[in-house]
Structure formats: C-alpha cells, structure tokens
Amino acid sequence: MAEENKNIQAPASKPSAAGKPKPPAAKPSAPGASKPAAAKSGAPAKVKPAAAKQDAGKKGVYKPPVQRAEANPFKDTKTGAVAGWLEERFAVLIPVIAYLRKKEVPKHRLSFWYYFGGLAMFFFMIQILTGLLLMLYYRPTEAEAFARFVYIQTEVPFGWLIRQVHAWSANLMVLMAFIHMFSTFFMKAYRKPRELMWVSGFILLVLTLGFGFTGYLLPWNELAYFATQIGTEVPKVAPGGEFIVRLLRGGEEVGGETLTRMFAMHVILLPGLVMLFLSAHLMLVQVLGTSSPIGYKEAGLIKGYEKFFPNFLAKDGIAWLIGFALLIYLAVMFPWETGEKVDMLAAAPDGIKPEWYFWAQFQLLKDLKFEGGELLAIVILTVGAIIWILVPFMDRKASREERSPLFTIFGLLVLAFLLIGTFRVYLEYGW
C-alpha cells in the first residue's frame, strides 16, 4: 500500500525540466484574435516603442504626433470678464502690450522735447477728423468751391468751428513737426542705429508741407488762387520743371483742373503716404527705443527711467489735452478770414505771399533777383535738403557716441536761415 501511495504522489512532486513549476496554461483566445508574442514566452504582455514603430512601419510611414501651440496662451490668466473677452479674441496683441510695458523712456532735463512728436501726430489726427467732416459739404469744382466754402462757415451748424479747427490744426501740426525735427537733430537722436528713423521723419515733414501747399487752394478765394499760381511757377526754371508745373496745374494756367488735382492729392494721395511712413516711423521708435543726448548716461545726467506704458503715455495724453485747449482758443479768438471770390481775369493783388512755413524759401527767391537766381535758389534748397536727410550717415562722431560740433553748427545755420527769412517776410508783409 505504501508503494502504491508513492507511485500515485510522485508526479505531483516531480519538478519540471527547468527546475520550476510550469505556469498555468493560457486560456484559448477568441477566434480571429492575434496571439501576443509575449504570451508564448511567459513574459508580461508589453509593447516596446521600437516594436510599435516597426509595426507602424509595416502599414506606412511613421508620423509622430503633431505638437500645436495653444491659440491663446494667456487663457488661464486672472482677468475680468471684459479683459478676458478681449484677450480671447486679440491674444496676438498681448505680447505687444507686454513689450510696451517693458519699454522705458529716459528722464533728464531735456525730456520735455520728447512730447512734440506726439503732438504733431495728435494734430494730424485732428486734421483727418475735421477733414472728413468738411468733405461732407465741400465740392471741388470751379463753380461751387467758394460758395460751398462760405456755406460751411455760415449755414452748417458749427461749420465755422470745424473749418477754423482744421485750419489751425494744420499750422500747429507743421510747427510741432519742425520743433520735433530740430530737437531730434540737436540731441543727435539720429545716430546709429536710428538712421532710418530720421529719414522717415524727414519724409513725414515734407509730406506735411505738401498738405499745406495742396490745401491752400481749396477755399478758392483770391489769396489762395494767386499764391498757388506763384508757387507752381517756381519749378519752371529747373530742368524738367515744365512737366512738374503741368502735372500740378493740369494745364498751362491755374484753373478748375488744378483745384481738382490739389483736392485729390490733399485728401487721398498725401494721407495714404503719411499713414505709410508714419507706421514705419512709429514701429522704428518702438523697436529702437528713445534716445538720450550724447554723454548724458556717462555723466550721470539720466535721472532714471519711466515706463512708456502707461506712465509716459499718460503724460503724452496730458500734452494732447493742452494742445487741444490751445487749438480751440486759437480757432475761436483768431479765426481765419473767408476772403474774396477769385477773379481769374483780374491782376494779382499786392501782398501775395505763401503760408508762413514757406516764408524763408520765398524770401530766398526774392533775394536772388538776378538772371538765373531762381535756379540757384532751387539748387541751394535741393542740396541743403539732401545733406539734411543724409546727416545720420555723415556724422561719424555721433555714431561713436562722441560730440560733433561741426554738425551742430550746420543745424544752427539751417535754423537761423529759416527764422531770419520768416521774420523778414513778416516785417515786410505782416501776418
């Protein structure tokens, strides 16, 4: 019996060939299911990355998952309901605002000059707004221009105010642009790497003067007509001047075609060019930052830095409010006259002169009365303008952060020419 019990228990206690008990048999899989390779060897059923790639390669080219950037990375920031609504729709502008908050403006005893560029832009915006309102009633035709001009000032509610604000804002815009240009020049803010900022600013000044020249004829009164006739006559003495005169006038003489062309340039061509160069100028200002005078940082004259947004921008807004108050005061207390309707067959009256920002050039033409003097005046003004716009590329000392007295003297001579010429015309003709 004992022997029989041994024979019966022997298979249960006999070890396997590998010395380990056999694993339990795997359950048969469902029909059609693929058997994992790991089940045959007894290892856990895990798929290695390499194996996954190999399997994917059998079906086609392996494509890794695409990692896409979040459309609005600022969606989890804590903001109010309105700010959150705006951020969700204008998320691309948030880095721009963050950049403006990081931008700093140096503070020193000449910092107040920084506000004149913003004032010039402010008066340009006033020009756009009031110009659009005037266009609702004005008609640029030889038969109706002066009548509509009078109608705006006498019949349209507050039309007189809109016209006066438009006229005075044009003059103040030119004045602010000149102040901004000379303050930039004497602080040598044109130096490397701001050369293109200076070039774009000078082009903006020329376009601003173009606004004054083309808008002067639109009232179609006696003074505007004969001043435009004299002004468009000047280029005739220069090579190719006949073509320029015909292009401006639309014919041999100033007439209805001239009025239409001046109106088109004043309300379409020049505003488009100004917006283009102004955008480039403002972009360069933001990217390159605000310059400080040469040697101020080394001498410890920089009192500190303030944030452009919102600190400096708030002060700029205060300057705009002061400028607007000055504009309304001038428009109410010193209105521009309507003038007399033009008679193109009559002789030009005495005392015809251009706007004040052309007085220095006008005086130069009067001084050079000899034969060939007008051509000499055009050459002097053209060469002077070319040298002026190329100053950043010529002033090597300023680019090396060194003082350049030679260019400072040149700037003083240009400023003296403008001031003395303007004052001489004022003494002879009055305002």
C-alpha positions, 0 to 999 in steps of 0.5 A: 500500500505504501508503494502504491501511495508513492507511485500515485504522489510522485508526479505531483512532486516531480519538478519540471525540466527547468527546475520550476513549476510550469505556469498555468496554461493560457486560456484559448483566445477568441477566434480571429484574435492575434496571439501576443508574442509575449504570451508564448514566452511567459513574459508580461504582455508589453509593447516596446516603442521600437516594436510599435514603430516597426509595426507602424512601419509595416502599414506606412510611414511613421508620423509622430504626433503633431505638437500645436501651440495653444491659440491663446496662451494667456487663457488661464490668466486672472482677468475680468470678464471684459479683459478676458473677452478681449484677450480671447479674441486679440491674444496676438496683441498681448505680447505687444502690450507686454513689450510696451510695458517693458519699454522705458523712456529716459528722464533728464532735463531735456525730456520735455522735447520728447512730447512734440512728436506726439503732438504733431501726430495728435494734430494730424489726427485732428486734421483727418477728423475735421477733414472728413467732416468738411468733405461732407459739404465741400465740392471741388469744382470751379463753380461751387468751391467758394460758395460751398466754402462760405456755406460751411462757415455760415449755414452748417451748424458749427461749420465755422468751428470745424473749418477754423479747427482744421485750419489751425490744426494744420499750422500747429501740426507743421510747427510741432513737426519742425520743433520735433525735427530740430530737437531730434537733430540737436540731441543727435537722436539720429545716430546709429542705429536710428538712421532710418528713423530720421529719414522717415521723419524727414519724409513725414515733414515734407509730406506735411508741407505738401498738405499745406501747399495742396490745401491752400487752394481749396477755399478758392478765394483770391489769396489762395488762387494767386499764391498757388499760381506763384508757387507752381511757377517756381519749378519752371526754371529747373530742368524738367520743371515744365512737366512738374508745373503741368502735372500740378496745374493740369494745364498751362494756367491755374484753373478748375483742373488744378483745384481738382488735382490739389483736392485729390492729392490733399485728401487721398494721395498725401494721407495714404503716404503719411499713414505709410511712413508714419507706421514705419516711423512709429514701429522704428521708435518702438523697436529702437527705443528713445534716445538720450543726448550724447554723454548724458548716461556717462555723466550721470545726467539720466535721472532714471527711467519711466515706463512708456506704458502707461506712465509716459503715455499718460503724460503724452495724453496730458500734452494732447489735452493742452494742445487741444485747449490751445487749438480751440482758443486759437480757432475761436479768438483768431479765426481765419478770414473767408476772403474774396471770390477769385477773379481769374481775369483780374491782376494779382493783388499786392501782398501775395505771399505763401503760408508762413512755413514757406516764408524763408524759401520765398524770401530766398527767391526774392533775394536772388533777383538776378538772371538765373537766381531762381535756379540757384535758389532751387539748387541751394534748397535741393542740396541743403535738403539732401545733406539734411536727410543724409546727416545720420550717415555723415556724422561719424562722431555721433555714431561713436557716441562722441560730440560733433560740433561741426554738425551742430553748427550746420543745424544752427545755420539751417535754423537761423536761415529759416527764422531770419527769412520768416521774420523778414517776410513778416516785417515786410508783409505782416501776418 
